[in-house]
Amino acid sequence: MAINGAAIYGSRPWERAEGSTRDGREVRFTLGDDGAVYAIVLGEAVPGELVIPGLPGDLAGNVTLLGHEGVLECRYEGSELRIRLSDNLPAGPAHTFRLGG
């Protein structure tokens, strides 16, 4: 909870509360009290490309993974947000991405 707390404490469901990645992993969306949109992807993070369909294009800027240093490489293709994940990802049952801003 120390790592993902920003997406949970003081947050509320975003305009779309849930979804799934292109490969079928469940995603929960929250709006933090800091105004950021968070995508909580359930399951282990896998290196490669994470694809989340159906998100507005303004969320593609400055995507970060909580608990991981730096901004992630991402692009918007059609209606899909594509995030490049490296090999050195933190282990855990869920991973939280701060989208946009």
C-alpha positions as YAML, in Angstrom:
chain: A
units: angstrom
residues:
- id: 1
  name: MET
  ca: [0.00, 0.00, 0.00]
- id: 2
  name: ALA
  ca: [2.95, 2.31, 0.50]
- id: 3
  name: ILE
  ca: [3.69, 2.25, -3.24]
- id: 4
  name: ASN
  ca: [0.14, 2.28, -4.63]
- id: 5
  name: GLY
  ca: [-1.48, 4.41, -1.93]
- id: 6
  name: ALA
  ca: [-1.82, 7.51, -4.14]
- id: 7
  name: ALA
  ca: [-4.25, 5.60, -6.34]
- id: 8
  name: ILE
  ca: [-6.29, 4.33, -3.39]
- id: 9
  name: TYR
  ca: [-6.35, 6.70, -0.42]
- id: 10
  name: GLY
  ca: [-8.55, 9.73, -1.05]
- id: 11
  name: SER
  ca: [-9.38, 8.52, -4.55]
- id: 12
  name: ARG
  ca: [-12.68, 7.81, -6.25]
- id: 13
  name: PRO
  ca: [-13.64, 5.84, -9.34]
- id: 14
  name: TRP
  ca: [-12.68, 7.61, -12.55]
- id: 15
  name: GLU
  ca: [-15.34, 8.13, -15.28]
- id: 16
  name: ARG
  ca: [-14.59, 4.54, -16.31]
- id: 17
  name: ALA
  ca: [-14.07, 2.40, -13.19]
- id: 18
  name: GLU
  ca: [-12.81, -0.79, -14.84]
- id: 19
  name: GLY
  ca: [-11.52, -2.32, -18.02]
- id: 20
  name: SER
  ca: [-8.96, -4.79, -19.25]
- id: 21
  name: THR
  ca: [-5.66, -4.83, -21.08]
- id: 22
  name: ARG
  ca: [-5.39, -6.18, -24.62]
- id: 23
  name: ASP
  ca: [-4.13, -9.50, -23.14]
- id: 24
  name: GLY
  ca: [-7.07, -9.79, -20.71]
- id: 25
  name: ARG
  ca: [-5.66, -8.53, -17.41]
- id: 26
  name: GLU
  ca: [-8.16, -6.60, -15.30]
- id: 27
  name: VAL
  ca: [-7.66, -2.86, -14.80]
- id: 28
  name: ARG
  ca: [-9.25, -0.56, -12.24]
- id: 29
  name: PHE
  ca: [-9.24, 3.20, -12.83]
- id: 30
  name: THR
  ca: [-9.27, 5.81, -10.09]
- id: 31
  name: LEU
  ca: [-9.06, 9.57, -9.91]
- id: 32
  name: GLY
  ca: [-6.64, 10.58, -7.17]
- id: 33
  name: ASP
  ca: [-7.10, 13.54, -4.89]
- id: 34
  name: ASP
  ca: [-4.15, 15.05, -6.80]
- id: 35
  name: GLY
  ca: [-6.29, 15.07, -9.99]
- id: 36
  name: ALA
  ca: [-4.31, 12.29, -11.67]
- id: 37
  name: VAL
  ca: [-5.89, 9.25, -13.33]
- id: 38
  name: TYR
  ca: [-4.48, 5.92, -12.12]
- id: 39
  name: ALA
  ca: [-4.71, 2.56, -13.89]
- id: 40
  name: ILE
  ca: [-4.25, -0.34, -11.49]
- id: 41
  name: VAL
  ca: [-3.36, -3.43, -13.53]
- id: 42
  name: LEU
  ca: [-4.02, -6.64, -11.63]
- id: 43
  name: GLY
  ca: [-1.40, -9.36, -11.92]
- id: 44
  name: GLU
  ca: [2.36, -9.45, -12.37]
- id: 45
  name: ALA
  ca: [3.92, -6.89, -14.69]
- id: 46
  name: VAL
  ca: [5.39, -8.48, -17.79]
- id: 47
  name: PRO
  ca: [8.21, -6.85, -19.78]
- id: 48
  name: GLY
  ca: [7.18, -5.75, -23.26]
- id: 49
  name: GLU
  ca: [4.21, -3.70, -24.39]
- id: 50
  name: LEU
  ca: [1.19, -3.19, -22.15]
- id: 51
  name: VAL
  ca: [-1.88, -2.15, -24.18]
- id: 52
  name: ILE
  ca: [-4.92, -0.53, -22.56]
- id: 53
  name: PRO
  ca: [-7.72, 0.09, -25.08]
- id: 54
  name: GLY
  ca: [-10.35, 2.81, -24.97]
- id: 55
  name: LEU
  ca: [-8.53, 5.64, -23.19]
- id: 56
  name: PRO
  ca: [-8.55, 9.30, -24.24]
- id: 57
  name: GLY
  ca: [-5.35, 10.45, -25.94]
- id: 58
  name: ASP
  ca: [-4.58, 13.13, -23.36]
- id: 59
  name: LEU
  ca: [-3.64, 10.41, -20.86]
- id: 60
  name: ALA
  ca: [-0.62, 9.29, -22.91]
- id: 61
  name: GLY
  ca: [1.75, 12.01, -21.71]
- id: 62
  name: ASN
  ca: [4.13, 11.35, -18.80]
- id: 63
  name: VAL
  ca: [3.04, 7.84, -17.85]
- id: 64
  name: THR
  ca: [4.81, 6.59, -14.74]
- id: 65
  name: LEU
  ca: [4.74, 3.31, -12.84]
- id: 66
  name: LEU
  ca: [4.44, 3.85, -9.09]
- id: 67
  name: GLY
  ca: [7.47, 2.40, -7.32]
- id: 68
  name: HIS
  ca: [9.63, 2.64, -10.46]
- id: 69
  name: GLU
  ca: [11.92, 5.53, -11.36]
- id: 70
  name: GLY
  ca: [11.35, 7.62, -14.46]
- id: 71
  name: VAL
  ca: [8.77, 8.20, -17.15]
- id: 72
  name: LEU
  ca: [7.80, 5.23, -19.30]
- id: 73
  name: GLU
  ca: [7.90, 5.22, -23.07]
- id: 74
  name: CYS
  ca: [4.34, 5.25, -24.37]
- id: 75
  name: ARG
  ca: [2.33, 6.14, -27.42]
- id: 76
  name: TYR
  ca: [-1.27, 6.35, -28.41]
- id: 77
  name: GLU
  ca: [-2.34, 4.28, -31.41]
- id: 78
  name: GLY
  ca: [-5.97, 4.53, -32.46]
- id: 79
  name: SER
  ca: [-7.87, 4.25, -29.18]
- id: 80
  name: GLU
  ca: [-5.14, 2.22, -27.44]
- id: 81
  name: LEU
  ca: [-2.57, 3.44, -24.96]
- id: 82
  name: ARG
  ca: [0.65, 1.43, -25.49]
- id: 83
  name: ILE
  ca: [3.19, 1.46, -22.65]
- id: 84
  name: ARG
  ca: [6.67, -0.06, -23.05]
- id: 85
  name: LEU
  ca: [7.73, -1.97, -19.90]
- id: 86
  name: SER
  ca: [11.35, -2.86, -19.20]
- id: 87
  name: ASP
  ca: [12.82, -5.97, -17.59]
- id: 88
  name: ASN
  ca: [13.50, -4.38, -14.20]
- id: 89
  name: LEU
  ca: [9.94, -4.06, -12.91]
- id: 90
  name: PRO
  ca: [8.98, -4.26, -9.25]
- id: 91
  name: ALA
  ca: [7.34, -7.55, -8.22]
- id: 92
  name: GLY
  ca: [3.78, -7.47, -6.89]
- id: 93
  name: PRO
  ca: [0.21, -8.64, -7.39]
- id: 94
  name: ALA
  ca: [-0.81, -5.32, -9.01]
- id: 95
  name: HIS
  ca: [0.93, -2.41, -10.69]
- id: 96
  name: THR
  ca: [-0.30, 1.16, -10.74]
- id: 97
  name: PHE
  ca: [0.31, 3.56, -13.59]
- id: 98
  name: ARG
  ca: [-0.15, 7.31, -13.21]
- id: 99
  name: LEU
  ca: [-1.51, 8.50, -16.55]
- id: 100
  name: GLY
  ca: [-1.04, 11.91, -18.12]
- id: 101
  name: GLY
  ca: [-0.01, 15.16, -16.50]
...
